[in-house]
Amino acid sequence: MLNRLMGLFSSDIGIDLGTANTLVYVRDRGIVLREPSVVAVQAGTNRVLAVGDEAKRMLGRTPGNIVAIRPMKGGVIADFEITEAMLRYFIQKVHNRRRMVRPRVVVAVPSGITEVEKRAVKDSAFHAGARYVHLIEEPMAAAIGVGLPVQEPAGNMIVDIGGGTTEVALISLAGIVFSRSVRIGGDDMDEAIIQYLKREYNLLIGERTAEEIKISIGSAMPMGDETIMEVKGRDQVAGLPKTLTISSEEIRGALKDPVAGIVDAVRITLDRCPPELASDLVDRGMVMAGGSSLLRGLNKLIADNTGLPVHIADDPLSAVAEGTGVVLHELNFLSKIASDARRR
């Protein structure tokens, strides 16, 4: 009776709890929140000062008494208490801070996480105010979100490249035939750029600057006209602000290792593909989702290495969240594909 009564005051929500960004889908309303997975806290305490966009603006710019934290690492919870505070903030924000609300929640998680990591995600969601928690594997959510016919007896392949992980999965009959989850993503690309500039130019830059470089001139393979970009940072030797010009060719070289790791994950998954499903993929190809799938030329590089058609989703950033939304509307379907569920 109590659960039914609480249901009157709540809206079911789907959460793409990403390393870089968190998206929240509210049933019948669509994606209502899209903010960075960053929390600013008072140093030495867990007192939350800002969450999301406001906290991201503080990254690398905080005074000594404020620390900006990214509580998700490699697609899993690295800081339990801060993740819980972040989830509570997002859930209350989408429900206009109504304290009575205890929604049913579907959370997308990487396919390679352990039972302990799954428990941490569920507990965080419960403590943040959920009354019922389902976990769904990210590649399945992404495949549903981009509109692949996952329930058909045919091969579907999804490559979901996020901030912390790359998820590659073969899906047929609403189940994952084989999946590979590697902890390589947009964050590793940013770190590769940071290390390259430190090594080659003694220039120290922050995460936000590295991300801007990746988006502006990053690529996975030569794209015709090479471009240049002015970069500002701090000289590691002199300790003074410094500006230099770098080329897209240099950044492509810096990104070589993480890009190769992503291509390898795709190739290994195809090696494990049953022959019948492999024949489906010759025609259908694969679909890329996730923010880092937008790296220039990555789709063409994967196509060249596999010989298969590679399509980028219409809205790769929203694919996983949209998938959780579809699942919210089809709870019978959820019982087939949810990786785990628990009621409280």
C-alpha positions as CSV (number, residue, x, y, z in Angstrom):
1,M,0.0,0.0,0.0
2,L,2.8,2.4,1.0
3,N,4.7,1.7,-2.3
4,R,1.5,2.4,-4.3
5,L,1.0,5.6,-2.4
6,M,4.6,6.7,-2.9
7,G,4.1,5.9,-6.6
8,L,1.5,8.7,-6.8
9,F,4.1,11.2,-5.9
10,S,7.0,10.0,-8.0
11,S,8.1,9.8,-11.6
12,D,10.2,6.9,-12.8
13,I,13.6,8.0,-13.9
14,G,16.5,6.5,-15.9
15,I,20.1,7.6,-15.1
16,D,23.2,7.4,-17.3
17,L,25.7,7.6,-14.5
18,G,28.7,8.4,-16.6
19,T,32.3,9.2,-15.7
20,A,32.2,12.5,-17.5
21,N,28.5,13.4,-17.5
22,T,25.3,12.3,-15.8
23,L,22.0,12.3,-17.8
24,V,18.6,11.9,-16.2
25,Y,15.5,10.7,-18.2
26,V,12.1,11.2,-16.6
27,R,9.3,9.1,-17.8
28,D,6.9,10.9,-20.1
29,R,9.2,14.0,-20.1
30,G,12.4,12.7,-21.8
31,I,15.9,13.8,-20.9
32,V,15.6,16.7,-18.4
33,L,19.1,16.9,-17.0
34,R,22.5,16.7,-18.6
35,E,25.4,17.8,-16.3
36,P,29.0,16.9,-15.6
37,S,29.7,14.3,-13.0
38,V,31.6,16.7,-10.8
39,V,31.1,17.7,-7.2
40,A,32.8,20.6,-5.3
41,V,33.2,19.9,-1.6
42,Q,34.8,21.7,1.4
43,A,38.4,20.4,1.9
44,G,38.7,17.9,4.6
45,T,34.9,17.3,4.8
46,N,32.2,15.8,2.5
47,R,30.2,19.1,2.7
48,V,28.9,19.6,-0.8
49,L,29.1,23.2,-2.2
50,A,28.2,22.7,-5.8
51,V,27.3,19.9,-8.2
52,G,27.3,19.5,-12.0
53,D,27.9,22.5,-14.3
54,E,28.7,24.9,-11.4
55,A,31.2,22.4,-9.9
56,K,32.9,21.7,-13.3
57,R,33.6,25.4,-13.7
58,M,35.6,25.1,-10.5
59,L,37.9,22.3,-11.8
60,G,41.5,23.4,-11.5
61,R,40.5,26.8,-10.3
62,T,39.5,26.3,-6.7
63,P,41.0,27.9,-3.6
64,G,42.7,25.7,-1.0
65,N,39.5,25.2,1.0
66,I,37.4,23.9,-1.9
67,V,38.1,20.6,-3.8
68,A,36.4,19.7,-7.1
69,I,36.0,15.9,-7.3
70,R,34.9,13.6,-10.1
71,P,33.5,10.7,-8.0
72,M,33.2,8.3,-11.0
73,K,36.4,6.7,-12.4
74,G,36.4,4.2,-15.2
75,G,32.6,4.0,-15.2
76,V,32.4,3.0,-11.6
77,I,32.1,4.7,-8.2
78,A,35.4,5.8,-6.8
79,D,33.9,7.9,-4.0
80,F,30.7,6.4,-2.5
81,E,29.6,9.3,-0.3
82,I,30.2,12.0,-3.0
83,T,28.4,9.9,-5.7
84,E,25.4,9.5,-3.3
85,A,25.3,13.3,-2.7
86,M,25.5,13.9,-6.5
87,L,22.7,11.5,-7.2
88,R,20.5,13.0,-4.4
89,Y,21.1,16.4,-5.9
90,F,20.1,15.3,-9.4
91,I,17.0,13.3,-8.3
92,Q,15.8,16.3,-6.2
93,K,16.5,18.7,-9.0
94,V,14.4,16.8,-11.6
95,H,11.6,16.5,-9.1
96,N,11.8,20.2,-8.1
97,R,13.2,19.3,-4.7
98,R,10.1,17.6,-3.5
99,R,11.3,15.6,-0.5
100,M,8.4,13.1,-0.6
101,V,9.4,11.7,-4.0
102,R,10.9,8.2,-4.0
103,P,11.1,7.3,-7.7
104,R,11.7,3.9,-9.4
105,V,15.2,4.2,-11.0
106,V,16.9,2.5,-13.9
107,V,20.7,3.0,-13.8
108,A,23.0,2.1,-16.7
109,V,26.3,0.5,-15.6
110,P,29.4,-0.8,-17.6
111,S,29.1,-4.4,-18.6
112,G,32.4,-5.3,-17.0
113,I,31.8,-4.2,-13.4
114,T,32.0,-6.5,-10.4
115,E,29.2,-7.5,-8.0
116,V,30.7,-5.2,-5.4
117,E,30.6,-2.3,-7.8
118,K,27.0,-3.1,-8.7
119,R,26.1,-3.1,-5.0
120,A,27.8,0.3,-4.6
121,V,25.7,1.8,-7.5
122,K,22.4,0.4,-6.1
123,D,23.2,1.5,-2.5
124,S,24.0,5.0,-3.7
125,A,20.7,5.2,-5.6
126,F,18.7,3.9,-2.6
127,H,20.4,6.4,-0.2
128,A,19.8,9.2,-2.7
129,G,16.0,8.5,-2.5
130,A,15.1,5.7,-4.9
131,R,12.5,3.1,-3.8
132,Y,13.3,0.6,-6.5
133,V,16.5,0.2,-8.5
134,H,17.2,-1.7,-11.7
135,L,20.6,-1.9,-13.3
136,I,21.0,-2.3,-17.0
137,E,24.2,-2.8,-18.9
138,E,25.3,0.3,-20.8
139,P,25.8,-1.3,-24.2
140,M,22.3,-2.8,-24.0
141,A,20.9,0.6,-23.0
142,A,22.8,2.3,-25.8
143,A,21.6,-0.2,-28.4
144,I,18.0,0.3,-27.3
145,G,18.5,4.1,-27.3
146,V,19.8,4.3,-30.9
147,G,16.9,2.1,-32.1
148,L,18.6,-1.2,-32.8
149,P,16.1,-4.1,-33.1
150,V,17.6,-5.9,-30.0
151,Q,14.7,-8.3,-29.6
152,E,15.1,-9.8,-33.1
153,P,17.1,-13.1,-33.7
154,A,19.7,-11.2,-35.6
155,G,23.2,-9.7,-34.9
156,N,23.4,-6.1,-33.6
157,M,26.7,-4.5,-32.6
158,I,27.1,-1.4,-30.5
159,V,30.3,0.5,-29.6
160,D,29.7,2.9,-26.7
161,I,32.7,5.1,-26.0
162,G,32.2,7.2,-22.9
163,G,34.5,9.2,-20.6
164,G,35.8,6.3,-18.6
165,T,35.0,3.1,-20.5
166,T,34.5,1.7,-24.0
167,E,31.7,-0.9,-24.2
168,V,31.5,-3.2,-27.2
169,A,28.7,-5.7,-27.4
170,L,27.0,-8.2,-29.8
171,I,23.3,-8.3,-29.1
172,S,20.6,-10.7,-30.3
173,L,17.2,-11.8,-28.9
174,A,17.3,-9.1,-26.1
175,G,20.5,-10.6,-24.7
176,I,24.2,-9.8,-24.9
177,V,26.0,-12.6,-26.8
178,F,29.4,-11.3,-26.1
179,S,30.6,-8.0,-24.6
180,R,34.0,-6.4,-23.9
181,S,34.4,-3.5,-21.5
182,V,37.7,-1.7,-21.5
183,R,38.6,1.2,-19.2
184,I,39.6,3.4,-22.1
185,G,37.6,6.5,-23.0
186,G,37.5,10.3,-23.4
187,D,39.3,10.8,-20.1
188,D,42.3,8.7,-21.3
189,M,42.4,10.8,-24.5
190,D,42.5,13.9,-22.4
191,E,45.3,12.5,-20.2
192,A,47.3,11.5,-23.3
193,I,47.2,15.1,-24.5
194,I,48.2,16.4,-21.0
195,Q,51.2,14.0,-20.9
196,Y,52.2,14.8,-24.5
197,L,52.4,18.6,-23.9
198,K,54.2,18.0,-20.6
199,R,56.8,15.7,-22.2
200,E,57.3,17.6,-25.5
201,Y,57.0,21.2,-24.4
202,N,57.2,21.2,-20.6
203,L,53.7,22.8,-20.6
204,L,51.2,22.0,-17.9
205,I,47.6,22.1,-18.8
206,G,44.4,21.1,-17.0
207,E,41.6,18.6,-17.8
208,R,39.3,21.2,-19.3
209,T,42.0,22.6,-21.6
210,A,42.9,19.0,-22.8
211,E,39.2,18.4,-23.5
212,E,39.0,21.6,-25.6
213,I,42.1,20.5,-27.6
214,K,40.6,17.1,-28.3
215,I,37.3,18.5,-29.4
216,S,38.8,21.3,-31.5
217,I,41.7,19.5,-33.4
218,G,41.7,15.9,-32.2
219,S,41.4,13.1,-34.7
220,A,42.0,9.3,-35.1
221,M,43.4,9.5,-38.7
222,P,44.5,12.1,-41.2
223,M,41.5,14.3,-42.2
224,G,42.8,16.3,-45.1
225,D,43.7,19.8,-44.1
226,E,45.7,19.8,-40.8
227,T,44.8,22.6,-38.4
228,I,46.6,24.4,-35.5
229,M,45.5,25.7,-32.2
230,E,46.9,28.1,-29.6
231,V,47.2,26.5,-26.2
232,K,47.8,28.3,-22.9
233,G,49.3,26.7,-19.8
234,R,52.1,26.9,-17.3
235,D,55.8,26.4,-18.2
236,Q,57.0,23.5,-16.0
237,V,60.6,24.8,-15.8
238,A,60.1,28.6,-15.5
239,G,56.8,28.3,-13.6
240,L,55.2,31.1,-15.6
241,P,52.2,31.3,-17.9
242,K,53.1,30.2,-21.5
243,T,51.3,30.1,-24.9
244,L,52.2,27.8,-27.8
245,T,50.8,26.6,-31.0
246,I,50.2,22.9,-31.6
247,S,49.0,21.0,-34.7
248,S,46.2,18.5,-35.2
249,E,48.9,16.1,-36.5
250,E,50.7,16.2,-33.1
251,I,47.5,15.6,-31.2
252,R,46.6,12.6,-33.4
253,G,50.0,11.2,-32.5
254,A,49.3,11.8,-28.8
255,L,45.9,10.0,-29.1
256,K,47.4,7.0,-30.8
257,D,47.5,4.6,-27.8
258,P,43.9,5.1,-26.5
259,V,42.5,5.0,-30.0
260,A,44.4,1.7,-30.7
261,G,42.9,0.3,-27.4
262,I,39.4,1.1,-28.7
263,V,40.0,-0.5,-32.1
264,D,41.5,-3.6,-30.4
265,A,38.3,-4.0,-28.2
266,V,36.2,-3.9,-31.4
267,R,38.4,-6.5,-33.2
268,I,38.4,-8.9,-30.1
269,T,34.6,-8.7,-30.0
270,L,34.3,-9.5,-33.7
271,D,36.7,-12.5,-33.2
272,R,34.2,-13.9,-30.7
273,C,31.2,-13.4,-32.9
274,P,29.3,-16.6,-33.9
275,P,29.3,-17.1,-37.7
276,E,25.5,-16.6,-38.1
277,L,25.7,-13.2,-36.4
278,A,28.8,-12.3,-38.3
279,S,26.9,-12.6,-41.5
280,D,24.3,-10.2,-40.2
281,L,27.0,-7.7,-39.4
282,V,28.3,-7.7,-42.9
283,D,25.1,-5.9,-44.0
284,R,24.1,-4.1,-40.8
285,G,27.5,-3.0,-39.6
286,M,27.9,-1.5,-36.2
287,V,26.6,1.7,-34.4
288,M,28.8,4.0,-32.4
289,A,27.5,5.9,-29.4
290,G,28.9,7.9,-26.5
291,G,30.5,11.3,-26.5
292,S,34.0,10.1,-27.5
293,S,32.6,8.4,-30.7
294,L,32.6,11.9,-32.1
295,L,36.4,12.0,-32.3
296,R,37.0,12.9,-36.0
297,G,37.8,9.9,-38.2
298,L,37.3,7.2,-35.4
299,N,34.4,5.7,-37.3
300,K,36.4,5.5,-40.5
301,L,39.4,4.0,-38.7
302,I,37.3,1.2,-37.2
303,A,35.6,0.6,-40.6
304,D,39.1,0.3,-42.2
305,N,40.2,-2.1,-39.5
306,T,37.1,-4.3,-39.6
307,G,35.8,-4.1,-43.2
308,L,32.3,-3.4,-41.8
309,P,30.0,-0.4,-42.2
310,V,30.3,1.9,-39.1
311,H,27.5,4.4,-38.3
312,I,27.5,7.1,-35.7
313,A,24.2,7.5,-33.7
314,D,22.2,10.6,-34.5
315,D,22.6,11.8,-30.9
316,P,25.5,9.7,-29.4
317,L,25.7,11.6,-26.2
318,S,22.0,10.7,-25.3
319,A,21.9,7.1,-26.4
320,V,22.3,5.4,-23.0
321,A,19.9,7.8,-21.3
322,E,17.3,7.4,-24.1
323,G,17.7,3.6,-23.7
324,T,16.9,3.8,-20.0
325,G,13.8,5.8,-21.0
326,V,12.6,3.2,-23.4
327,V,13.0,0.6,-20.7
328,L,11.0,2.6,-18.2
329,H,8.1,2.4,-20.6
330,E,8.4,-1.3,-21.1
331,L,9.0,-2.8,-17.7
332,N,8.1,-6.3,-19.0
333,F,11.0,-6.0,-21.4
334,L,13.1,-4.8,-18.6
335,S,12.7,-8.1,-16.8
336,K,14.4,-9.8,-19.7
337,I,17.4,-7.6,-20.0
338,A,18.0,-5.9,-16.6
339,S,21.3,-7.0,-15.2
340,D,19.8,-6.7,-11.6
341,A,16.9,-5.3,-9.7
342,R,16.0,-4.8,-6.1
343,R,13.1,-3.2,-4.3
344,R,13.1,-1.3,-1.1
